[in-house]
Amino acid sequence: MHCPFCRHGDSRVVDSRTSDDGASIRRRRQCPECGRRFTTIETASLSVVKRSGVVEPFSREKIIAGVRKACQGRPVSEDDLAMLAQRVEENVRAGGSAELDSYEVGLAILGPLRELDEVAYLRFASVYQGFASLEDFEAAITALRA
């Protein structure tokens, strides 16, 4: 780790602690060259492979934006959306993979969204799963009732 003050190419870890409920590690470091201390925060990276093959970092904001569209006009608060995005991230991180398909992210959204609001679930599923006919909607509604 380069020192942000003198750009020396090495540093010594003085203290390490977990933060964000274990999702990241906060490290206090000291530069052996200038003696100044600084803090770094380390998190495990999670990448999403889109259908086009483009790889981008996982983003809770993108989850919230996509689900917000399905929740338009529904009694769902911003806090509910933030909690849903957190649950989705926890679920995909629990899989242990550093890279996953966008399809897997969509599947991870469907479960928590169904618990949050069934109408929003149907809206999201209709776009995500590509409902093409009324029978697709009827099958999804039948599954919801079961």
QUIGI-V735301 format. One line per field, one symbol per residue. ss: DSSP state (A for helix, B for strand, O for the rest). Layout:
ss=???
This chain:
ss=OOOOOOOOOOOBBBBBBBBOOOOBBBBBBBOOOOOOBBBBBBBOOOBBBOOOOOBBBOOAAAAAAAAAAAOOOOOOOAAAAAAAAAAAAAAAAAOOOOBBBAAAAAAAAAAAAAAAOAAAAAAAAAAAOOOOOAAAAAAAAAAAAO
